[in-house]
Amino acid sequence: MRYIYGQASQVVVWLDEDWHGSNIAMKFLRRLGEDETLHLNPLLNPSIRVNRLNLDSMELCGHLIRLFDLPWWKRIWTVQEFVLAQKLVFQYSRSLVTRETMYMARKNF
């Protein structure tokens, strides 16, 4: 697997089919990863909002929990996929987030 991931020009991590809220969760991660000035606390400006939802919203939190509860995040071999791929993109239905953006989202969180 190391050879396969290391030699691939791009690896696409297919997370799942579209479900209500998947685009909102991916949009949240993209925004968080692309703008380090956004605050998670909605009382601070600028704070992150997606479709008028912030982290005080149970709806947004539920979408994020569902996204990170997918099987891909729980498999041991995904570490190889994440680390060894020259270029990696997370795809959820039609929503895309690059590895770099996902990493920055984690860092900014």
N, C-alpha and C positions, 0 to 999 in steps of 0.2 A: 504494500500500500504506500510505503514511503516513496518508492520510485514513481508510482502512478501520480500521486499528488504533487511531488516535486517536479515532474516533467510536464504536467498539464499547464497550458497557457492561461487557463482560467477554470476555477472550480465554482460551480453554482450549488449552493446549499438550498435544496428544495425543502422548505419547512412544512407546507401543507397547502390544501385548497383554501380558497377564500371563505371566510365566515364573518358574520356581523361583528365588526370591531377590529378585524385584522389590519385593515388599511389605517385605522386610527392608531393602533399600536405601532405600526411601522413608521407612520408619519411622525409620531412622538419621538421615536428613536433617531430618525433622520434629523429632526430639528435639534434635539439635544446634542447630537454628535457634530452638527455643523455650526453651532453657535454657543461658544463657551460662556457668553455673557448672560445666558438665560438662567434664572433662579428657579429652583423647584418649589420654593415657598411662594404661593400665590399672593402673599402680602407684599412681596418685594418686586421691584421693577428693574428690568423687564423680567417677567416670569413666563414660563413656558405654558402655552395653551395650544390645544389641538381641537379643532371643531368646537370651540368654546368650552372645552373640558380641561381642567388642570388636575394636579395630583390629589386634590381634595375630593375629586369625583370618584365615587365607587365604580362608576361605569368604566372610566379610563383605567383605573387600577385593575379591574376585572379583566379588561382586554390585555393588559401587560402580563398579568399572571397567567392567563391562558396561553399567550405567546411563549413565555418562558417555561411553561409546563409541557411543551411538546417533546416527543421522544428524542429528537436530535440533540437537545441540550443534555440529555442523560446518558448518552452513549460514550464509552471511553474512546473509541476510535475517532471521534469528532475532533479531539485535540490534534491528532495528526493532520486531519483535513484543514483545520484552522491555521496551524503553524506552518505546514509544509507547502501549501499552495502558493504559487507566485502571485496570483490574483484571485481573490475570493469575493463572491457576492452572495448575500442572503436573499432568497426569493420566497415571497409568500404571495401566492396567486400572481398578480401583476405588479406587486410592490417589491422594489429592490432597495437594499441597503448594502453598501460596501463594507468590507471588513474594517477598513480604516474608520469609517463613520460609526460602526458598531463599537469599535474599541474606544473612540472618543466619547460616545454616549455613556459607556460604562465609566470612563474616567470622570466625565462631567457630572454623573449622577453622584 
